Every structure is written in C-alpha cells, then in structure tokens.
Amino acid sequence: MADDQKAISTGPYARVRHPMYAGGLVMLLGMPIALGSWWGVLVLAAMLPALIWRVFDEEVLLARNLPGYVEYLERCGIA
C-alpha cells in the first residue's frame, strides 16, 4: 500500500466498497450462464468461499492501514 493512498468515497465506491470484486462476480456468474455451462456455475459456487474470505481479509487490512477507511465505513453505516 502506497504511503499517499487514502479512502475514496466517490464514484463506484459511493455504492460498492469493492467494485472490482462485484464486477468480477457478475462476470464469473454471467459467463457460464451465457455459454449454457451449468458446470461453470458449480465451479463459481466452489470458488465463492475463497472470494468471501478474500474480501473480509482485505477489509481488515484496509481498516488497519488505509487512512480514512474506518470513517468511510462509519459513514456507510457499516462499522
């Protein structure tokens, strides 16, 4: 994490704390459905616990190391 980084609360971050994960989840779910591969949906279901763990792990890292992140969470009504 760079020394000059700070919490951003505008743009997509005003609505979603992790827009990259949210977009990736939509893509990972949409691709197998679009291709008619229900096995792909099962693979996503198997990957979901790891993705959820990653998001919670990142939350802890950001709360500890990113200036303004705890305040951002409080404004969102999360912390």
C-alpha positions as CSV (number, residue, x, y, z in Angstrom):
1,M,0.0,0.0,0.0
2,A,1.5,3.4,-1.0
3,D,2.1,6.0,1.6
4,D,-0.1,8.6,-0.1
5,Q,-3.2,6.4,-0.5
6,K,-6.5,7.3,1.2
7,A,-10.0,6.1,1.3
8,I,-12.2,7.1,-1.7
9,S,-15.9,7.5,-1.2
10,T,-17.0,8.9,-4.6
11,G,-17.8,7.2,-8.0
12,P,-18.4,3.5,-7.7
13,Y,-17.1,3.5,-4.1
14,A,-20.1,5.6,-3.1
15,R,-22.3,2.5,-3.7
16,V,-20.0,-0.6,-3.5
17,R,-16.9,-1.0,-1.3
18,H,-15.2,-3.4,-3.6
19,P,-16.4,-2.7,-7.2
20,M,-13.7,-4.9,-8.7
21,Y,-15.0,-7.9,-6.8
22,A,-18.6,-7.0,-7.5
23,G,-17.9,-6.8,-11.3
24,G,-15.8,-9.9,-11.2
25,L,-18.6,-11.8,-9.5
26,V,-21.1,-10.7,-12.2
27,M,-18.7,-11.8,-14.9
28,L,-18.0,-15.2,-13.2
29,L,-21.7,-15.9,-12.9
30,G,-22.7,-14.5,-16.3
31,M,-20.1,-16.3,-18.5
32,P,-21.1,-19.9,-17.7
33,I,-24.8,-18.9,-17.9
34,A,-24.3,-17.2,-21.3
35,L,-22.4,-20.3,-22.5
36,G,-25.0,-22.7,-21.2
37,S,-22.5,-24.3,-18.9
38,W,-24.1,-25.2,-15.6
39,W,-20.8,-26.9,-14.5
40,G,-19.3,-23.4,-14.7
41,V,-21.9,-22.2,-12.2
42,L,-20.9,-25.0,-9.9
43,V,-17.2,-24.0,-10.2
44,L,-18.2,-20.5,-9.1
45,A,-20.1,-21.9,-6.1
46,A,-16.9,-23.8,-5.2
47,M,-14.8,-20.6,-5.5
48,L,-17.2,-18.4,-3.5
49,P,-15.9,-19.2,0.0
50,A,-12.4,-18.2,-1.1
51,L,-13.7,-14.9,-2.6
52,I,-15.6,-14.1,0.5
53,W,-12.6,-14.9,2.7
54,R,-10.5,-12.6,0.5
55,V,-13.0,-9.7,0.8
56,F,-13.1,-10.0,4.6
57,D,-9.3,-10.3,4.8
58,E,-9.0,-7.1,2.7
59,E,-11.4,-5.3,5.0
60,V,-9.2,-5.9,7.9
61,L,-6.1,-4.8,6.0
62,L,-7.8,-1.6,4.8
63,A,-9.2,-0.8,8.3
64,R,-5.7,-1.1,9.8
65,N,-3.6,0.6,7.1
66,L,-5.7,3.0,5.0
67,P,-6.2,6.4,6.4
68,G,-9.9,7.4,6.4
69,Y,-11.3,3.8,5.8
70,V,-12.8,3.4,9.2
71,E,-14.6,6.8,8.9
72,Y,-15.7,5.7,5.4
73,L,-17.3,2.6,6.9
74,E,-19.0,4.6,9.6
75,R,-20.5,7.0,7.0
76,C,-21.8,4.0,5.1
77,G,-23.3,2.6,8.4
78,I,-21.2,-0.5,8.4
79,A,-18.8,0.0,11.2
